Amino acid sequence: MTSDTMESSNNPEKPEHILLVDDNTTNLQVLHETLAGTGHKFLIAKNGESALTISQKAKPSLILLDIMMPGIDGFEVCRRLKADPGTEAIPVIFLTALDDTKEKVKGFGLGAVDYVSKPFQPEEVIARVNTHLTIHRLRKSLAEKNWELASANDLLEERVRARTQELAELNRTYERFVPREFISLLNKESIREIRLGDQIKQQMTVMFADIRGWTTLSETMSPQDNFNFINGYLRRVSPVIEKHHGFIDQYYGDGVMALFPDSPDDAVMAAIAMHGVVDEYNEERKSYGLLPMGIGVGLHLGDLMLGIIGSEDRMQGAVVSDDVNLAARLEGLTRVYGSSVTLSELTFSQLKDPDLYMHRFVDKVSVKGKKQPVSVYEVYDGDAQEVAVLKEETKAEFEAGLQLYYGRTFSEASVKFSQVLQKNPEDKAARIYLERCALYMVKGVPEDWTGVETLTQK
């Protein structure tokens, strides 16, 4: 297998390689002389095997290929060239003395781009060679441009993906400070759409939850331990609130304020479940020799104004409503009555089925900021089991005592509350009523007495 290289005397700036394949030396000489003035370099092959070897190594820009050759003929050479990814793009012009249409069709079917008939006509050979070299250059240039474009597009897509991910991470970071539910309630798709003054009015249940005995607990811990303790508690109750279709609007020291846009039942069930996770947390704390903790939860259903307050340079989401203050005051009353969950009468009345929960009416109070007295209920499903059982067992006596109390029959009422305390000495609500009965029996009842007590807690 042999090969030779021939170069024209006219050498262009970027000469292209043309492979001439023919077993006839005279034909090769004629082709070279014909194309000598085109400024290209020439590779010579005198058989099919040599043509394949040179093509794989040199990757010529064009191949002029004789069909009728001993050994591997031109058709087979062309078939192998087109089957090889490294040479399939090289244009092939068949050299043939055949004038059979079927043979030409066969050649085109194998991937040839043209035919040059023998004997050669110089003008025809030059024209066809130049045409297909030009097409090859254009295809090559187009392929390079496409590759560059694809690379640039890949780079752009990668930048877009990176930027999208960056924005998504940034948005998730913002959502840690402004809940996505708050943004949705303002009918916004993203925090980037938020503007100063955006607001909406909607009825929802406000929850306030505080840690009981926080001051005493905090005094036993270092500052770092305080933060670890609070975060340990919040990590447990936050998912509970979210699970029950609520979201935390803000953290404030040892407590949380959460909003429940749908049913008040969501808030009640969340409050009960929060006491459950606190019980589990206490078991864990006990294993480390740490003091147990407790929480109180206040719930109130009201019309809230949610919006963006502040200035153009510094803004934040806020809930503006006196109903928020009432929810906070109801949470404060949990300490007074020894309740785990207290809720307003409006909230209680909007429950789908109040009897699904263990509950009782506890008081009518006048709280700061409200003109009308507020009836307070407690749900004790979240109490310790033994406490809940005792409250349920004494519920009839407690409610009978309330009827007598509000009927101003204080002596008989005190008997009922005493019966409650005999079974459940830790019932703070019953003890409060017993003390009130004793006070009114001794000092008498004011003429304008309505049974509404003024409480100033929280």
C-alpha positions as CSV (number, residue, x, y, z in Angstrom):
1,M,0.0,0.0,0.0
2,T,1.7,3.3,-1.1
3,S,0.9,7.0,-1.1
4,D,2.4,10.2,-2.4
5,T,1.9,13.9,-1.9
6,M,1.9,16.5,-4.6
7,E,1.6,20.3,-4.1
8,S,0.7,22.9,-6.7
9,S,3.0,25.8,-7.4
10,N,0.4,28.3,-6.5
11,N,0.1,28.1,-2.7
12,P,-2.9,30.0,-1.2
13,E,-3.0,31.2,2.3
14,K,-4.8,28.2,3.5
15,P,-4.5,25.4,0.9
16,E,-6.8,22.5,1.2
17,H,-5.8,18.8,0.7
18,I,-7.4,16.8,-2.1
19,L,-7.0,13.1,-2.3
20,L,-6.7,11.7,-5.8
21,V,-7.5,7.9,-6.0
22,D,-6.9,6.0,-9.2
23,D,-5.0,2.8,-10.1
24,N,-4.0,4.5,-13.4
25,T,-0.9,6.7,-13.2
26,T,-1.8,8.6,-16.3
27,N,-5.2,9.5,-14.9
28,L,-3.6,10.7,-11.7
29,Q,-1.1,12.8,-13.7
30,V,-3.9,14.4,-15.8
31,L,-5.9,15.2,-12.7
32,H,-2.9,16.8,-11.0
33,E,-2.0,18.9,-14.0
34,T,-5.7,19.9,-14.4
35,L,-5.9,21.1,-10.8
36,A,-2.3,22.3,-10.4
37,G,-3.3,26.0,-10.7
38,T,-6.0,25.9,-8.0
39,G,-3.5,26.3,-5.1
40,H,-4.3,23.1,-3.3
41,K,-2.2,20.3,-1.9
42,F,-2.7,16.8,-3.3
43,L,-2.5,13.4,-1.7
44,I,-2.2,10.4,-4.0
45,A,-3.5,6.8,-3.6
46,K,-3.3,4.1,-6.2
47,N,-5.7,1.6,-4.6
48,G,-8.6,1.4,-2.2
49,E,-6.7,0.3,0.8
50,S,-4.3,3.2,0.5
51,A,-7.2,5.6,0.0
52,L,-8.8,4.5,3.3
53,T,-5.5,4.7,5.2
54,I,-4.7,8.2,3.9
55,S,-8.3,9.5,4.5
56,Q,-8.3,8.3,8.2
57,K,-4.9,10.0,8.9
58,A,-4.9,13.2,6.7
59,K,-8.7,14.0,6.7
60,P,-8.6,15.6,3.2
61,S,-11.1,18.3,2.3
62,L,-12.2,16.4,-0.9
63,I,-11.7,13.0,-2.4
64,L,-11.7,12.3,-6.2
65,L,-12.3,8.5,-6.3
66,D,-12.0,6.1,-9.2
67,I,-14.7,3.4,-9.2
68,M,-13.1,0.6,-11.2
69,M,-10.0,-0.5,-9.2
70,P,-8.6,-3.9,-8.4
71,G,-9.1,-5.2,-4.9
72,I,-11.4,-2.8,-3.1
73,D,-13.4,-0.8,-5.7
74,G,-14.5,2.8,-5.3
75,F,-18.0,1.9,-4.2
76,E,-16.7,-0.1,-1.3
77,V,-14.2,2.6,-0.4
78,C,-17.0,5.2,-0.3
79,R,-19.2,2.9,1.8
80,R,-16.4,2.5,4.4
81,L,-15.6,6.2,4.4
82,K,-19.2,7.1,5.1
83,A,-19.5,4.4,7.8
84,D,-16.5,5.9,9.7
85,P,-17.5,9.0,11.9
86,G,-14.0,10.3,11.3
87,T,-14.3,10.4,7.5
88,E,-18.1,10.5,6.9
89,A,-18.1,14.3,6.3
90,I,-15.5,14.2,3.6
91,P,-17.1,14.9,0.2
92,V,-16.5,12.2,-2.5
93,I,-16.5,12.8,-6.2
94,F,-16.5,9.6,-8.3
95,L,-14.2,9.3,-11.3
96,T,-15.8,6.9,-13.9
97,A,-16.0,6.0,-17.4
98,L,-19.3,4.4,-16.7
99,D,-22.4,6.1,-18.1
100,D,-24.9,3.8,-16.5
101,T,-27.6,5.6,-14.6
102,K,-28.0,2.7,-12.1
103,E,-24.3,3.0,-11.2
104,K,-24.6,6.7,-10.6
105,V,-27.6,6.2,-8.4
106,K,-25.7,3.5,-6.5
107,G,-22.8,6.0,-5.9
108,F,-25.2,8.7,-4.7
109,G,-26.8,6.2,-2.4
110,L,-23.5,5.5,-0.9
111,G,-22.9,9.1,-0.1
112,A,-21.0,10.5,-3.1
113,V,-21.7,14.2,-3.9
114,D,-20.9,14.2,-7.6
115,Y,-19.4,12.4,-10.7
116,V,-16.7,13.4,-13.1
117,S,-16.7,11.4,-16.3
118,K,-13.6,10.1,-18.2
119,P,-12.0,11.4,-20.3
120,F,-11.7,14.4,-18.1
121,Q,-12.7,17.9,-19.2
122,P,-10.5,20.3,-17.3
123,E,-13.1,23.1,-17.0
124,E,-15.6,20.6,-15.7
125,V,-13.2,19.1,-13.2
126,I,-12.1,22.5,-11.8
127,A,-15.7,23.7,-11.6
128,R,-16.9,20.6,-9.7
129,V,-13.9,20.5,-7.4
130,N,-14.2,24.2,-6.6
131,T,-17.9,23.9,-6.0
132,H,-17.7,21.1,-3.6
133,L,-14.7,22.5,-1.8
134,T,-16.7,25.7,-1.3
135,I,-19.7,23.7,0.0
136,H,-17.4,21.7,2.2
137,R,-15.8,24.9,3.6
138,L,-19.2,26.4,4.2
139,R,-20.5,23.3,5.9
140,K,-17.4,23.1,8.0
141,S,-17.7,26.8,8.9
142,L,-21.4,26.3,9.7
143,A,-20.6,23.3,11.9
144,E,-17.9,25.4,13.7
145,K,-20.4,28.2,14.2
146,N,-23.0,25.8,15.4
147,W,-20.6,24.3,17.8
148,E,-19.6,27.8,19.0
149,L,-23.3,28.7,19.3
150,A,-24.1,25.5,21.1
151,S,-21.2,26.1,23.5
152,A,-22.3,29.7,24.0
153,N,-25.8,28.5,24.5
154,D,-24.7,25.8,27.0
155,L,-22.7,28.5,28.9
156,L,-25.7,30.8,28.8
157,E,-28.0,28.0,30.0
158,E,-25.6,27.2,32.8
159,R,-25.4,30.8,33.8
160,V,-29.2,31.0,33.7
161,R,-29.5,27.8,35.8
162,A,-26.9,29.2,38.3
163,R,-28.7,32.6,38.4
164,T,-32.1,30.9,38.8
165,Q,-30.7,28.7,41.6
166,E,-29.2,31.8,43.2
167,L,-32.5,33.7,43.0
168,A,-34.3,30.6,44.3
169,E,-31.9,30.4,47.3
170,L,-32.3,34.1,47.8
171,N,-36.0,33.8,47.7
172,R,-35.9,30.9,50.2
173,T,-33.7,33.0,52.4
174,Y,-36.1,35.9,52.3
175,E,-39.0,33.5,53.1
176,R,-37.2,32.7,56.4
177,F,-37.9,36.3,57.4
178,V,-41.2,36.9,55.5
179,P,-43.3,33.7,55.4
180,R,-44.3,32.6,51.9
181,E,-47.9,32.3,53.2
182,F,-47.9,36.0,54.1
183,I,-46.8,36.8,50.6
184,S,-49.5,34.5,49.1
185,L,-52.1,36.2,51.3
186,L,-51.1,39.5,49.7
187,N,-51.7,37.9,46.3
188,K,-48.0,38.0,45.4
189,E,-46.0,35.3,43.6
190,S,-42.7,36.4,45.1
191,I,-41.2,38.6,47.7
192,R,-39.8,40.7,44.8
193,E,-43.3,41.8,44.1
194,I,-43.9,43.2,47.6
195,R,-44.3,46.9,47.8
196,L,-44.7,49.3,50.8
197,G,-48.3,49.6,51.6
198,D,-49.5,46.3,50.2
199,Q,-52.3,45.1,52.4
200,I,-55.3,42.8,52.7
201,K,-58.1,42.3,55.2
202,Q,-59.0,38.8,56.1
203,Q,-60.6,36.9,59.0
204,M,-58.3,34.3,60.5
205,T,-57.4,32.8,63.9
206,V,-54.5,34.3,65.8
207,M,-52.4,32.1,68.0
208,F,-50.1,33.3,70.8
209,A,-48.0,30.7,72.5
210,D,-45.6,31.4,75.4
211,I,-43.2,29.3,77.5
212,R,-44.4,29.0,81.1
213,G,-41.9,30.0,83.8
214,W,-39.4,31.3,81.2
215,T,-37.7,33.7,83.7
216,T,-37.0,30.9,86.1
217,L,-35.8,28.6,83.4
218,S,-33.5,31.2,81.8
219,E,-31.8,32.0,85.1
220,T,-30.5,28.5,85.3
221,M,-28.9,28.6,81.8
222,S,-26.1,30.5,80.1
223,P,-26.9,32.8,77.2
224,Q,-25.9,30.1,74.7
225,D,-28.0,27.5,76.5
226,N,-30.9,29.9,76.4
227,F,-30.7,30.2,72.7
228,N,-30.3,26.4,72.3
229,F,-33.3,25.8,74.5
230,I,-35.6,28.3,72.6
231,N,-34.5,27.0,69.2
232,G,-34.9,23.4,70.4
233,Y,-38.5,24.2,71.3
234,L,-39.2,26.2,68.2
235,R,-37.8,23.5,65.9
236,R,-40.4,21.2,67.4
237,V,-43.5,23.4,67.4
238,S,-43.0,25.1,64.1
239,P,-43.7,22.0,61.9
240,V,-46.8,21.3,64.0
241,I,-48.2,24.8,63.1
242,E,-47.4,24.3,59.5
243,K,-48.9,20.8,59.5
244,H,-52.2,22.3,60.6
245,H,-52.3,24.9,57.8
246,G,-50.9,27.8,59.9
247,F,-47.8,29.8,59.6
248,I,-45.6,31.7,62.1
249,D,-45.8,35.4,61.6
250,Q,-43.2,36.3,64.2
251,Y,-41.1,35.0,67.0
252,Y,-40.8,37.1,70.1
253,G,-38.4,35.9,72.7
254,D,-39.9,32.9,74.3
255,G,-43.0,32.8,72.2
256,V,-44.6,32.7,68.8
257,M,-47.4,34.4,67.0
258,A,-49.0,32.3,64.3
259,L,-51.9,32.8,61.9
260,F,-54.4,30.2,60.7
261,P,-56.2,31.6,57.6
262,D,-58.7,28.7,57.3
263,S,-60.8,27.1,60.0
264,P,-60.3,27.8,63.8
265,D,-60.2,24.0,64.2
266,D,-56.8,24.1,62.6
267,A,-55.6,26.4,65.3
268,V,-57.2,24.3,68.1
269,M,-55.7,21.1,66.8
270,A,-52.3,22.7,66.4
271,A,-52.4,24.0,70.0
272,I,-53.3,20.5,71.3
273,A,-50.5,18.9,69.2
274,M,-48.0,21.5,70.3
275,H,-48.5,20.4,73.9
276,G,-47.9,16.9,72.7
277,V,-44.5,17.7,71.3
278,V,-43.6,19.7,74.4
279,D,-44.3,16.6,76.5
280,E,-41.9,14.7,74.2
281,Y,-39.3,17.4,74.5
282,N,-39.6,17.3,78.3
283,E,-38.9,13.5,78.3
284,E,-35.8,14.3,76.3
285,R,-34.8,17.1,78.7
286,K,-35.5,14.8,81.7
287,S,-32.9,12.3,80.4
288,Y,-30.3,15.1,80.5
289,G,-31.3,16.2,84.0
290,L,-33.0,19.4,82.8
291,L,-36.1,21.1,84.2
292,P,-39.4,20.5,82.3
293,M,-41.1,23.3,80.5
294,G,-44.7,24.1,79.7
295,I,-46.6,26.4,77.3
296,G,-49.8,28.4,77.3
297,V,-51.7,29.0,74.1
298,G,-54.3,31.7,73.4
299,L,-56.6,31.7,70.3
300,H,-58.8,34.4,68.9
301,L,-60.7,34.6,65.6
302,G,-60.9,38.1,64.1
303,D,-60.6,40.4,61.2
304,L,-57.0,41.2,60.6
305,M,-55.2,43.7,58.4
306,L,-52.0,42.1,56.9
307,G,-49.7,44.4,55.1
308,I,-46.2,45.9,54.5
309,I,-45.2,48.7,56.8
310,G,-42.0,50.7,57.2
311,S,-40.1,52.8,54.7
312,E,-38.8,52.2,51.2
313,D,-35.4,51.4,52.6
314,R,-36.6,49.1,55.4
315,M,-40.0,47.3,55.5
316,Q,-41.5,44.3,57.0
317,G,-44.8,42.3,57.1
318,A,-47.1,43.2,59.9
319,V,-50.5,42.3,61.3
320,V,-52.5,45.3,62.5
321,S,-55.6,44.6,64.6
322,D,-56.8,44.8,68.1
323,D,-57.8,41.1,67.8
324,V,-54.1,40.3,67.9
325,N,-53.8,41.9,71.3
326,L,-56.8,39.9,72.5
327,A,-55.2,36.7,71.4
328,A,-52.1,37.7,73.5
329,R,-54.3,38.5,76.5
330,L,-56.1,35.1,76.2
331,E,-52.7,33.4,76.3
332,G,-51.9,35.4,79.5
333,L,-55.1,34.0,81.0
334,T,-53.8,30.5,80.7
335,R,-51.7,31.2,83.8
336,V,-54.7,32.5,85.7
337,Y,-56.9,29.5,85.1
338,G,-54.3,26.9,84.8
339,S,-55.3,26.2,81.2
340,S,-53.2,24.8,78.4
341,V,-55.4,26.4,75.7
342,T,-57.8,29.3,76.1
343,L,-60.0,30.8,73.3
344,S,-62.6,33.4,72.9
345,E,-66.3,32.7,72.6
346,L,-66.2,33.8,68.9
347,T,-63.5,31.3,68.2
348,F,-65.3,28.6,70.1
349,S,-68.6,29.3,68.3
350,Q,-67.0,28.9,64.9
351,L,-65.6,25.4,65.5
352,K,-67.1,22.8,63.3
353,D,-68.1,20.6,66.2
354,P,-67.0,21.9,69.7
355,D,-67.9,18.6,71.3
356,L,-64.9,17.0,69.4
357,Y,-62.7,18.7,72.1
358,M,-62.8,18.4,75.8
359,H,-63.7,21.9,76.9
360,R,-65.5,24.1,79.4
361,F,-66.5,27.7,79.8
362,V,-64.2,29.4,82.4
363,D,-65.1,33.1,82.7
364,K,-66.4,36.4,81.4
365,V,-63.7,39.1,81.6
366,S,-63.1,42.7,80.6
367,V,-59.7,43.1,79.1
368,K,-57.9,46.3,78.2
369,G,-58.7,47.6,74.8
370,K,-62.1,45.8,74.4
371,K,-65.4,47.6,75.2
372,Q,-67.4,44.4,75.3
373,P,-66.6,41.6,77.8
374,V,-65.0,38.5,76.5
375,S,-66.2,35.0,77.3
376,V,-63.3,32.7,77.7
377,Y,-63.3,28.9,77.1
378,E,-60.6,26.4,77.7
379,V,-59.8,23.2,75.7
380,Y,-57.9,20.8,77.9
381,D,-57.1,18.0,75.4
382,G,-53.6,19.2,75.6
383,D,-53.4,19.0,79.4
384,A,-51.5,16.1,81.1
385,Q,-53.8,13.1,80.9
386,E,-54.5,12.9,84.6
387,V,-55.4,16.6,84.7
388,A,-57.7,16.3,81.6
389,V,-59.5,13.3,83.2
390,L,-60.1,15.2,86.4
391,K,-61.5,18.2,84.6
392,E,-63.8,16.0,82.5
393,E,-65.0,14.2,85.6
394,T,-65.8,17.4,87.4
395,K,-67.2,19.3,84.4
396,A,-70.8,18.9,85.5
397,E,-70.2,20.3,89.0
398,F,-68.1,23.1,87.6
399,E,-70.8,24.2,85.1
400,A,-73.5,23.8,87.8
401,G,-71.4,26.1,90.0
402,L,-71.1,28.6,87.2
403,Q,-74.9,28.8,86.8
404,L,-75.4,29.4,90.5
405,Y,-72.6,31.9,90.5
406,Y,-74.0,34.0,87.7
407,G,-77.4,33.6,89.3
408,R,-75.9,35.3,92.4
409,T,-76.5,32.2,94.5
410,F,-73.0,32.3,95.9
411,S,-73.5,30.0,98.9
412,E,-74.7,27.1,96.7
413,A,-72.2,27.9,94.0
414,S,-69.4,27.6,96.6
415,V,-70.6,24.1,97.5
416,K,-70.2,23.0,93.8
417,F,-66.8,24.5,93.4
418,S,-65.7,22.9,96.7
419,Q,-66.8,19.5,95.3
420,V,-64.7,20.2,92.2
421,L,-61.7,21.0,94.4
422,Q,-62.1,17.9,96.5
423,K,-61.6,15.8,93.4
424,N,-59.2,18.1,91.7
425,P,-57.3,20.4,94.2
426,E,-55.2,21.9,91.4
427,D,-58.2,23.3,89.5
428,K,-57.3,27.0,89.5
429,A,-60.5,28.1,87.8
430,A,-62.6,26.4,90.5
431,R,-60.5,28.0,93.3
432,I,-60.9,31.4,91.7
433,Y,-64.7,31.1,91.7
434,L,-64.7,29.8,95.3
435,E,-62.7,32.8,96.4
436,R,-65.1,35.2,94.6
437,C,-68.1,33.5,96.2
438,A,-66.6,33.9,99.6
439,L,-65.8,37.6,98.9
440,Y,-69.3,38.4,97.7
441,M,-70.9,36.5,100.6
442,V,-68.9,38.6,103.1
443,K,-68.9,42.1,101.4
444,G,-72.0,41.8,99.3
445,V,-72.6,42.2,95.6
446,P,-72.3,45.6,93.9
447,E,-75.6,46.8,92.4
448,D,-74.1,47.0,88.9
449,W,-72.5,43.6,89.1
450,T,-72.8,41.6,85.9
451,G,-70.4,38.8,86.6
452,V,-67.7,40.3,84.4
453,E,-64.3,40.4,86.0
454,T,-61.7,42.9,85.1
455,L,-58.3,41.2,84.6
456,T,-55.2,43.1,83.8
457,Q,-52.9,40.2,83.0
458,K,-50.9,40.7,79.8
